[in-house]
Amino acid sequence: MRWPAGHLLFAPYKHARAKSGVTPCKLCAQVECSPRQPPGGATCPAMAGAPRPRRRWPGEQDFRWKSSNCRIRGARRGGGSGAAAERGPEYNVPHGAGWGGNCKAQEGRAAKPGSRGARVPGAAAGLCLPFSCSCPVFPGAVTPVKDQAVCGSCWSFATTGAMEGALFLKTGVLTPLSQQVLIDCSWGFGNFACDGGEEWRAYEWIKKHGGIASTESYGSYKGQVRAAVTAARSELLGKITGYVNVTSGNVTAVKTALYKHGPVAVSIDASHKSFSFYSNGVYYEPKCANTTGALDHAVLAVGYGVLQGETYWLVKNSWSTYWGNDGYILMAMRDNNCGVATEATYPVLA
């Protein structure tokens, strides 16, 4: 990946245990930095897949593209601003002709009716989170960046990303899981395929059906709804007992979830041009919102770190490797910018 000098990739690693309470993290930062050993002894992988054709960002059903000048009509479904303090970025964030630069409309997300699943406490007893390191938390737990194409299916990619990581930690095998089966089949749980959906609804579907099909068994991603393909129950992977809603707005809780459970599905405000054209550096958007109603895009948090004094989340997007930094973005932690820590979830395997 084309990371800038000084970039620290995927932070949480070796931790120190205390007899009681939380070990001061300033001590942990001095611990030698080595990746946690996953099943199978995998090594740090190349994070990006082969380049894919550039596609446009999918529009939500309440929006219409005006092709002559690429304006977006309509209003976001959820209310509220929740914007971070109006302060300019401390670092220059270059922007390129990113995927979605032609005319991006926001993916709609239905209102989330209350919290489901357990919560992660703000601090885990005896767990010390290292400040920053330079290799994946769990090497091999993340599949290559994919392209959701002209379909508002970000929620399915975030869901499968979290499931893939959880399965890898349990089995030592990284198996690409099917976004298409969630698009085709989870309508009855409140998802709307290419017109938007939510990760927790997808988890409910997976729990109900005893797992999720792999991409190999169900078929490749089509970027549109198709007639459901029946996968034999023996081909379903990742039986879950439920999922966890990480404590909203709690940075330590999200770090703990990443450190203990691997990749975490998160929701963000991706409605700004600066996000569409991001290419590298730590992304901070003063106008970004962080309240639940303003979050319009689901992505996968896979790590955290610090670059030139700015702490960030390492986030995997689903807009192909042509967008951002080979499909990834470093999102600033301060002010909970763009809401990375607002709606983080991960599945609990049976």
C-alpha positions as CSV (number, residue, x, y, z in Angstrom):
1,M,0.0,0.0,0.0
2,R,1.2,3.5,-0.7
3,W,1.2,4.7,2.9
4,P,3.0,8.0,3.8
5,A,6.3,7.9,5.7
6,G,5.8,7.3,9.4
7,H,2.5,5.5,8.9
8,L,1.7,2.9,11.6
9,L,-0.6,0.2,10.4
10,F,-3.0,-1.7,12.7
11,A,-2.1,-0.7,16.2
12,P,-3.3,-3.1,19.0
13,Y,-0.8,-5.8,19.8
14,K,0.9,-7.5,22.7
15,H,-0.6,-6.4,26.0
16,A,0.4,-6.6,29.6
17,R,-1.9,-8.0,32.3
18,A,-2.4,-6.7,35.8
19,K,-3.7,-8.5,38.8
20,S,-6.6,-6.1,38.9
21,G,-7.7,-2.9,37.2
22,V,-6.4,-1.5,34.0
23,T,-2.7,-1.3,33.3
24,P,-1.6,2.3,32.5
25,C,-1.3,2.4,28.7
26,K,1.8,4.7,28.9
27,L,3.6,1.6,30.2
28,C,2.2,-0.6,27.5
29,A,3.5,1.7,24.8
30,Q,7.0,0.6,25.8
31,V,6.3,-3.1,25.3
32,E,8.0,-4.6,22.2
33,C,5.6,-4.4,19.4
34,S,4.8,-7.7,17.8
35,P,1.5,-8.9,16.2
36,R,-0.8,-11.2,18.1
37,Q,-0.4,-14.7,16.8
38,P,-3.5,-15.9,15.0
39,P,-4.4,-19.5,14.3
40,G,-2.2,-21.0,11.6
41,G,0.7,-18.6,12.0
42,A,-0.2,-16.3,9.2
43,T,2.0,-13.4,8.4
44,C,1.2,-9.8,7.5
45,P,-0.7,-9.9,4.2
46,A,-0.9,-7.4,1.4
47,M,-4.1,-5.5,2.1
48,A,-5.2,-4.6,-1.4
49,G,-6.5,-6.8,-4.1
50,A,-6.1,-6.4,-7.9
51,P,-7.2,-3.0,-9.3
52,R,-10.8,-3.0,-10.5
53,P,-12.6,-0.7,-12.9
54,R,-13.7,2.6,-11.4
55,R,-17.4,2.7,-10.7
56,R,-19.8,5.4,-9.5
57,W,-21.1,5.6,-6.0
58,P,-24.6,4.2,-5.6
59,G,-27.5,6.6,-4.9
60,E,-30.1,5.9,-2.3
61,Q,-33.7,5.8,-3.4
62,D,-34.6,9.2,-2.0
63,F,-31.9,10.9,-4.2
64,R,-31.8,11.6,-7.9
65,W,-28.7,12.3,-9.9
66,K,-28.8,15.4,-12.1
67,S,-26.4,14.3,-14.8
68,S,-25.8,17.8,-16.2
69,N,-24.1,19.2,-13.1
70,C,-24.0,16.2,-10.7
71,R,-26.1,17.8,-8.1
72,I,-27.8,15.7,-5.5
73,R,-31.5,16.3,-4.8
74,G,-33.4,15.4,-1.7
75,A,-32.6,15.2,2.0
76,R,-30.9,12.7,4.3
77,R,-33.3,10.4,6.0
78,G,-32.0,10.8,9.5
79,G,-32.0,14.2,11.3
80,G,-29.5,15.8,13.5
81,S,-26.1,17.3,12.8
82,G,-23.8,16.2,15.6
83,A,-20.9,17.9,13.7
84,A,-17.6,18.1,15.4
85,A,-16.2,21.4,16.4
86,E,-15.5,23.7,13.5
87,R,-11.8,23.6,13.3
88,G,-9.6,23.2,10.2
89,P,-7.5,20.1,9.6
90,E,-4.0,20.2,11.0
91,Y,-2.6,18.2,8.1
92,N,-3.0,18.6,4.4
93,V,-5.1,15.6,3.2
94,P,-4.5,15.2,-0.6
95,H,-7.6,14.2,-2.6
96,G,-7.6,12.4,-5.8
97,A,-10.2,11.6,-8.5
98,G,-11.7,9.0,-6.3
99,W,-14.3,6.3,-7.0
100,G,-17.5,8.2,-6.7
101,G,-16.0,11.5,-7.8
102,N,-18.5,11.8,-10.7
103,C,-21.6,12.2,-8.7
104,K,-21.9,10.7,-5.3
105,A,-25.2,10.3,-3.5
106,Q,-25.6,9.0,0.0
107,E,-26.8,5.6,0.9
108,G,-29.9,5.8,3.0
109,R,-30.0,4.0,6.3
110,A,-33.2,3.2,8.1
111,A,-33.5,4.4,11.7
112,K,-32.1,1.9,14.1
113,P,-34.8,1.0,16.7
114,G,-32.8,0.8,19.9
115,S,-29.8,-1.2,21.0
116,R,-29.5,-4.9,20.6
117,G,-26.9,-7.3,21.8
118,A,-24.4,-6.8,24.7
119,R,-22.2,-3.8,25.2
120,V,-18.4,-3.6,25.6
121,P,-17.3,-1.8,28.7
122,G,-15.3,1.3,28.3
123,A,-12.2,-0.4,29.8
124,A,-11.5,-4.1,30.0
125,A,-10.1,-5.1,33.4
126,G,-6.5,-6.2,33.1
127,L,-6.2,-5.2,29.5
128,C,-3.7,-2.7,28.3
129,L,-4.0,-1.3,24.8
130,P,-0.7,-0.4,23.2
131,F,-0.7,3.0,21.6
132,S,0.5,2.1,18.1
133,C,2.3,-0.6,16.2
134,S,3.1,-1.5,12.6
135,C,1.5,-4.9,11.6
136,P,-2.1,-6.2,11.6
137,V,-3.7,-7.1,14.9
138,F,-4.5,-10.5,13.6
139,P,-2.5,-11.0,10.4
140,G,-4.6,-12.6,7.7
141,A,-8.0,-11.7,9.1
142,V,-9.0,-9.2,6.4
143,T,-9.9,-10.1,2.8
144,P,-8.9,-7.8,-0.2
145,V,-10.8,-4.6,-0.8
146,K,-13.9,-5.2,-2.9
147,D,-16.2,-3.0,-5.1
148,Q,-19.8,-2.7,-4.2
149,A,-20.5,-1.1,-7.6
150,V,-23.7,0.8,-8.3
151,C,-25.5,-0.8,-5.4
152,G,-26.2,0.6,-1.9
153,S,-24.9,-2.6,-0.3
154,C,-22.2,-1.2,2.0
155,W,-24.0,-2.8,5.0
156,S,-23.4,-6.3,3.5
157,F,-19.7,-5.6,3.1
158,A,-19.3,-4.4,6.6
159,T,-21.2,-7.4,7.9
160,T,-19.2,-10.0,6.0
161,G,-15.9,-8.2,6.9
162,A,-16.6,-8.6,10.6
163,M,-17.8,-12.2,10.1
164,E,-14.7,-13.1,8.0
165,G,-12.4,-11.7,10.7
166,A,-14.3,-13.6,13.5
167,L,-14.2,-16.8,11.5
168,F,-10.5,-16.5,10.8
169,L,-9.7,-16.0,14.5
170,K,-11.7,-19.2,15.3
171,T,-10.5,-21.4,12.5
172,G,-7.3,-20.0,11.1
173,V,-8.8,-20.0,7.6
174,L,-9.8,-16.8,5.8
175,T,-12.9,-17.5,3.8
176,P,-14.5,-14.8,1.7
177,L,-18.2,-14.6,2.6
178,S,-21.1,-13.7,0.4
179,Q,-22.6,-10.2,0.4
180,Q,-24.9,-11.4,-2.4
181,V,-26.8,-13.8,-0.1
182,L,-27.5,-10.9,2.3
183,I,-28.7,-8.7,-0.5
184,D,-31.0,-11.4,-1.9
185,C,-32.3,-12.9,1.2
186,S,-32.5,-10.5,4.2
187,W,-35.5,-8.4,3.1
188,G,-37.6,-10.0,5.8
189,F,-35.3,-8.6,8.4
190,G,-35.6,-5.0,7.3
191,N,-32.8,-4.7,4.8
192,F,-33.5,-3.3,1.3
193,A,-30.7,-4.8,-0.8
194,C,-29.2,-2.0,-3.0
195,D,-31.4,0.6,-1.4
196,G,-29.6,0.3,2.0
197,G,-29.6,-1.8,5.1
198,E,-28.0,-2.3,8.5
199,E,-25.4,-4.6,9.9
200,W,-27.4,-5.7,12.9
201,R,-30.3,-6.8,10.7
202,A,-27.8,-8.9,8.7
203,Y,-26.5,-10.4,11.9
204,E,-30.1,-11.3,12.9
205,W,-30.5,-13.0,9.5
206,I,-27.3,-15.0,9.9
207,K,-28.3,-16.0,13.4
208,K,-31.7,-17.2,12.3
209,H,-30.4,-19.3,9.4
210,G,-27.4,-20.8,11.2
211,G,-24.7,-19.1,9.3
212,I,-23.8,-17.4,6.0
213,A,-22.8,-18.8,2.6
214,S,-19.3,-18.3,1.3
215,T,-18.8,-16.5,-2.0
216,E,-17.7,-19.8,-3.5
217,S,-20.8,-21.7,-2.5
218,Y,-23.4,-19.0,-3.3
219,G,-21.9,-17.3,-6.3
220,S,-20.1,-14.1,-7.0
221,Y,-21.3,-10.6,-6.1
222,K,-23.5,-9.1,-8.8
223,G,-24.2,-5.6,-7.5
224,Q,-27.9,-6.1,-7.9
225,V,-30.7,-8.3,-6.5
226,R,-31.0,-11.7,-8.2
227,A,-33.2,-14.7,-7.7
228,A,-31.9,-16.3,-4.5
229,V,-29.6,-19.3,-5.0
230,T,-30.2,-22.0,-2.4
231,A,-27.1,-23.0,-0.6
232,A,-27.1,-26.3,1.3
233,R,-27.2,-25.9,5.0
234,S,-23.9,-27.8,5.2
235,E,-22.3,-24.9,3.2
236,L,-23.3,-22.2,5.7
237,L,-20.4,-20.9,7.8
238,G,-20.1,-18.9,11.0
239,K,-23.0,-19.8,13.2
240,I,-23.5,-16.9,15.7
241,T,-25.2,-16.5,19.0
242,G,-25.7,-12.8,18.6
243,Y,-23.8,-9.6,18.2
244,V,-22.4,-6.8,20.3
245,N,-23.1,-3.1,20.1
246,V,-19.9,-1.4,21.3
247,T,-20.5,1.4,23.7
248,S,-21.4,4.4,21.6
249,G,-18.8,7.1,21.3
250,N,-16.3,5.3,23.5
251,V,-12.9,5.2,21.8
252,T,-11.4,2.8,24.3
253,A,-14.3,0.4,23.9
254,V,-13.8,0.3,20.1
255,K,-10.1,-0.2,20.5
256,T,-10.8,-3.0,23.0
257,A,-13.2,-4.7,20.5
258,L,-10.6,-4.5,17.7
259,Y,-7.9,-5.9,20.0
260,K,-10.0,-8.8,21.4
261,H,-12.3,-9.6,18.5
262,G,-10.7,-8.4,15.3
263,P,-12.3,-6.2,12.6
264,V,-15.4,-4.3,13.6
265,A,-18.3,-3.0,11.4
266,V,-18.8,0.7,11.9
267,S,-21.1,3.4,10.4
268,I,-19.8,6.8,9.3
269,D,-20.9,10.1,7.7
270,A,-19.6,9.8,4.2
271,S,-21.6,12.6,2.7
272,H,-18.8,15.1,2.1
273,K,-16.9,15.6,-1.1
274,S,-13.7,15.5,0.9
275,F,-14.4,11.9,1.7
276,S,-15.2,11.0,-1.9
277,F,-11.9,12.4,-3.1
278,Y,-9.7,11.3,-0.2
279,S,-6.4,9.8,-1.3
280,N,-4.0,9.7,1.7
281,G,-3.2,11.3,5.1
282,V,-5.3,11.4,8.2
283,Y,-8.8,12.5,7.2
284,Y,-10.6,15.1,9.3
285,E,-13.7,16.9,8.1
286,P,-14.9,19.8,10.3
287,K,-18.4,19.5,8.9
288,C,-18.7,15.7,9.5
289,A,-21.5,14.6,11.8
290,N,-21.3,11.8,14.4
291,T,-24.9,11.2,15.5
292,T,-26.8,8.1,14.6
293,G,-29.2,9.8,12.3
294,A,-26.5,11.3,10.2
295,L,-24.5,8.1,9.5
296,D,-25.0,7.0,5.9
297,H,-22.3,4.5,5.1
298,A,-21.1,1.2,6.6
299,V,-17.4,0.3,6.6
300,L,-14.9,-1.9,8.4
301,A,-12.6,-0.7,11.1
302,V,-9.5,-3.0,11.1
303,G,-7.0,-1.1,13.3
304,Y,-5.8,2.2,14.7
305,G,-2.6,4.1,15.0
306,V,-0.9,7.5,14.9
307,L,0.6,9.6,12.1
308,Q,2.4,12.8,12.8
309,G,0.8,13.1,16.2
310,E,-2.8,12.5,14.9
311,T,-4.5,9.4,16.1
312,Y,-6.7,7.6,13.6
313,W,-8.8,4.6,12.8
314,L,-7.7,2.4,9.9
315,V,-10.9,1.8,7.9
316,K,-11.5,-0.5,4.9
317,N,-14.0,0.8,2.4
318,S,-15.9,-1.1,-0.3
319,W,-15.4,1.3,-3.2
320,S,-12.6,-0.7,-4.9
321,T,-8.9,-0.1,-4.7
322,Y,-9.1,2.9,-6.9
323,W,-10.7,4.9,-4.1
324,G,-8.7,6.4,-1.2
325,N,-5.4,4.7,-0.4
326,D,-5.8,1.4,-2.2
327,G,-9.4,1.2,-0.8
328,Y,-8.5,2.3,2.8
329,I,-8.7,5.5,4.7
330,L,-7.2,6.8,8.0
331,M,-10.0,8.5,9.8
332,A,-9.2,10.9,12.7
333,M,-10.2,9.8,16.2
334,R,-10.5,13.3,17.7
335,D,-14.1,14.6,18.2
336,N,-15.3,11.2,17.0
337,N,-15.1,12.7,13.6
338,C,-17.6,11.3,11.2
339,G,-18.9,8.9,13.8
340,V,-16.6,6.0,13.6
341,A,-17.1,5.2,17.3
342,T,-20.9,5.8,17.3
343,E,-22.3,2.5,15.9
344,A,-19.6,-0.2,16.1
345,T,-20.7,-3.8,16.0
346,Y,-19.2,-7.3,15.8
347,P,-20.7,-10.8,15.7
348,V,-20.3,-13.4,18.5
349,L,-19.6,-16.9,17.1
350,A,-21.3,-19.9,18.6
